[in-house]
Amino acid sequence: MTVSVGILGATGAVGQRLIQLIDPNPDFEIEALTASESSVGKSYRDASKWRIDMPIPDDVAETEVLATEPDVVPDDVDLIFSSLPSSVGEAVEPDFCEAGYIVSSNSSNARSDDDVPLVIPEVNADHMDLIEVQRDERGWDGALIKNPNCSTITMVPPLAALDEAATLERIEVATLQAVSGAGYSGVSSMEIIDNAIPHIGKEEKKMETESRKLLGEFDGAEVHWHDADVAASCNRIPTIDGHLENVWADTEEELSPSEAEEALEAYPSLDLPSSPDQLIEVFDEPDRPQPRMDRNLGDGMTVSVGGVQETTHGLQFNCLAHNTLRGAAGASVLNGELLVDSGYL
């Protein structure tokens, strides 16, 4: 059965990626697109400044853009994908949930709420059952599901693999994040060319909290966050796509680099339309992964790891993921597929 979907914030960078991924997806059919007031009533072709390296799908191009309000979205829409700015998402996403829509959201608001599933399907699919707790507590017929920040989602699958092999105690990460993570107008060329910016507002806090929730245990009523200490330093560099991260992981049990690589390579993917065949690809070369060479592995949904080596208390490695595919739009779509597979749609 094909699920009818709507996209909130459809004209933005992540909204365009959502269209790119959803239009050919066998599970979904785009029924509604919403955007800001200045775009309402226009065709999507006229409302959006399309920046994806493929044409706008013909059926989407002529779709009329709607207001971002539950009462104008068709009743036959079963699932909403949200790519709204967090301030807007915080205001309107609960309204859609109250109106009975299930919302798979990339926005950062509510990710740490106790009753909101924060999910990477290959890592913590069981957390999706927080939906039942959420509905009981909030009285919603719909539900709100979140995917994590694009930098968090890069390091958590490798960390989950290592945590299964040797319990994590402390995690330190330094990121080298692509400019697309800030949106098309987020970083000016004069600011980033021939430069690196050693601060991304609120990014460190997101990585430090979201990773512990994702790696936590769900007991059927609540998520018990992982006990590991997490410290992050986030930096913007002049690559277009692909977040590269240097990670130090201290573990309770000793784990050799070769044992770590085996655990990473063996960590399973899922049988969902957007899941890559290999979730984590491990490179032997010490200078890999690299954004330009490796961000599109697995159609942009694979996390790549390299440079695994021993440290005094654990391991150090580099990891990379495509930040607008695995890290944003693709993550929301994958959560939507998990909702279908789990019977919530």
HUWO-V673198 format. One record per run of one state. SS is the DSSP state (H for helix, E for strand, - for the rest). FROM is the first residue (numbers start at 0). LEN is the number of residues. If there is no record, write none. Layout:
SS/FROM/LEN
SS/FROM/LEN
This chain:
-/0/2
E/2/6
-/8/4
H/12/11
-/23/4
E/27/8
-/35/1
H/36/3
-/39/3
E/42/1
H/43/4
-/47/10
H/57/4
-/61/2
E/63/4
-/67/2
H/69/3
-/72/6
E/78/4
-/82/3
H/85/13
-/98/3
E/101/4
-/105/11
E/116/2
-/118/2
H/120/18
-/138/4
E/142/4
-/146/5
H/151/14
-/165/2
E/167/10
-/177/1
H/178/4
-/182/6
H/188/4
-/192/3
E/195/2
-/197/5
H/202/12
-/214/2
E/216/2
-/218/4
E/222/2
-/224/4
E/228/9
-/237/5
E/242/9
-/251/5
H/256/10
-/266/13
E/279/3
-/282/8
H/290/4
-/294/2
H/296/4
-/300/2
E/302/8
-/310/3
E/313/8
-/321/3
H/324/17
-/341/4
